[in-house]
């Protein structure tokens, strides 16, 4: 019995001792953040969550509110953290702080072990995309295929150039992982290979030399044959080389360029067909008759001339036989549509630029006379087609990832916006459109659209019970799209205020491809299309558009001259007349 009481006494002492030790650890750990706890090298031990939040914000203020330092290809860049798309979520980070527990082993660990809390970094892809554009302008290089171009009438090989591009998604992940841990973050670029090598292009150099070695005689085989000569200079203008479907460089004859060069020698004898159209007379739509044409099909023209260009002497001759070409939309077709009235029309205006006039009028011609049956969907890209040199388009300014760049068909969004608005006021079902990334003042805010081949499109469905007819007209400063049919709904428009204003930044670029941007603030706007019949509202459609700020980009490279004012004008020191 004595031994039993002795053991009980020892056990009691041990329990009391352990309880005292446990209590001591409990009190030592405390109810606040456990000791030896840090986050981003900031000691937050024994602080409340509110105190820790304040200390982190204060101790790391320079990093949290300052600049993000990046290195790409040995070039250094700095981005404001507040606009960079990364943000420290202090509350979520501190949620991972271990709390006091009743488990003695865990209490001991909380008391003695050093604890480094992993920071939670939030990412915003859209903000990062906008911020990283400045870096991309300096480091991204588009690959260039090997090519053959004419310097006067001398063909020269343009060597292939590999490109490189910053991996945005990878860059954002790396920034989120290394921000606040490193003074600067090195980002990698990926190589982008061109499709046509120097060796492949060189195979056509002999043909390119032969093509301009002497004039080519062209015979138009009509009632009274007409003969004229193509000089090597004209040949060099109309002959180009493009990547073919088999990843090979191919010679191509540019019909539109050829016609522009020879002028009346061609147009006096070869005439494009004219589609039937409509015009309003005494408030009623009247059919303007179609006219058949006489033309040489583009494929036959190209085959004949390319064959002649590869020959010498008297064999350098191409005999062309113009063929009757019927108008796609005949007078009978237009008259049989049951067109009663204009159901929607819209006009937009644009500042003069030669490339803009050519591309806008080219796109408008492709659209003119399109008939859309009930239930059918109109696709701008399908009707206008790819904007290429071979189809008569020229390089102009386009928007790519919020930055101006030079590309074929620049300006065709003017026709897309005009078409979108004509469909809007016609009451037709709006299927697809994409606003520009930043606001262009000559377009109605929230009611405009960009296009890009092949996926960024303007589409609408003919949800009326009758066929509709698309008619286009243009001048050197405006384009009009009119939709004829049978009016089936009245359309009204309401626009909300411009909200969430965002200022643009002023940036400089030393890229040779830089194109000056004036800078436009960003904002959000809501626009409603209200459909009515006999004065009763039957449907209300809301369209919300968020315009990003268009940064003012000043081009400092002396070689960046295309479409750019002088550097003084760009900086605003001297104003243009």
C-alpha positions, 0 to 999 in steps of 0.5 A: 500500500505504501508503495502504491501511495508513493507511485501515486504521489510521484505520478501526481507530481509529474502531472502537475509538473507537466501541466505547469510546463504546458501552461508555461509553453501556452503562455509563452506562445501567447494568443498573438502570432507565435515567436520566431515568425517572419514573412519576407524577412519581416519579424512579426512575432507576438504581434496581432494580425492588425499590427503585423499587417501595419508592420509589413506594409511599413517595412516593405513599403518601398517594394510594395509601392515602388518599382518592379525591376526586370532584366530581359536580354541584358536590358533593364526595365522598371515598371510601377508595382501598382500597375504591374498586375502583382499585389501582395495579399497580406490578409491571405498571407497572414491567414497561414500563420499557425495558431496556438494549440493545446497539443504540447508537442506542437506548442513546443514547435511553435515556441522553438522552431523558426517559421517563415510564412509564404507570401500570397501574391495576387496576379491580374493578367490584364494589368500585367499584359498592359504593363509588360507591353513596354518591355515587349516593344523593346525585346519582341522581334517578329521573325522574317522569312527569307525573301526576294525584293527588287531594288529598282530592277535588281533582285536581292536576297533578303536574309532570314531573321529569327524572331523572339518573343517574351512568354507572357504567362511564364513571365507573370508566373516568374514575377509572382514567384520572385517579386519581394524576394529579389532586387531584379527578376530576369525574364526569358525570351523564346526564339520564333523561327521563320518559315522560309530559309535563305537556301529556299529563297535562293532557289528563285533568285535566278527566276527573279533575275530572268523576269526583269532581264527584258520587256514582256509583250502583252497581247490582249486578244479581243476583236481587234488585238491590242499589244503593249509592252511591260518594261522591267520597271513595271515587272519589278513593281508587279512581281512579288514572292510570297510563302506558299502553302507548302512552306516554299517561296512562290512567285506571284503576279499582283493584278491590282498593282499591274493594273495601276502601273499600266493604266488605260492600256488595260482599263480601256479594254478590260472592264470589271463587272458592276453589281446592281445596287439601290438608290433612293428616289422620291423616298423609294429604293430604285434598282441601279442596273448591273453591268457585265464586264470583260476581264482576264481571270486572275489565275490565268493572268498570273500563269501566262505572265509568270510563264513569259517572265521565265523565258528569253528573246521572242518567247517573252510574250503573253497572249491574254484572252479577256472573258465575259464576266457576269455581275454577281448581283444582276438587275433581275436578282436585285429587283426580285428581292422585294426590297422596300426600304432602307432598314439601317444606314451609317456613315463614318469619317476618317482623316486622310491617309493614302493607305487608309483610302486604298484599304477602306475602298477595297474592303467596301468594294468586296462588301458591295451588293452582298445579299443575305437571305433570312436566317443567314449570317453575314461574316465580314471576314468571309466577305472581305477576305484576307487582307493581303498584297495579292488582293489589292491591300496595302500596309497601314497602321493596325493595333496589335496588343494595344500598340500601333504596328505596320501591317497589311490592310490597316484601316479596314476596321473603319468599314467593320465599325460602319457595318456594325452600326448599320446592322445595329440600326437595322435591328438585325441580330448581332452575333459577333464583334470585338471593340478596339482595345482603346478608344478611337474618337472618330467612332461612337464610344461603345459601338464600334468594332475591330477585325483581324484575319481570320478570327476577329470578325463582325457577324450579324444574322438576318433575323427578318423574314425577307432578304436584305441587301448590303450597299456601300459608298465611299469618298476619300474621307468617309464610308457609308454602309446601307442595308436595304430590306423590309423594316421589321423593328424600330431601334433606339440607342441609349449611352451611359456615362463614361466611368472608371477613368484611367490616365495614359502613361507617357513612354519612349521606345527606341524600336525601329518599328515604333509608331507614334501614339498620341495617348488616350485615357481609358474608361468604361461605358454601357450602351443599350440597343432598344428594339420596339414595334409600334412604340412598344419596347420588345427587347433591350440589349446591353453592351459594356465596353472597357477601353484601356488607356492608350499610352503616349509613345514617343519614338526616339529612334531616328530610323523610326520614320514611317507615319511619324511626326518629328521627335519635337512634334511627338514631345509636344514642343512643336505643334503640327500645322 
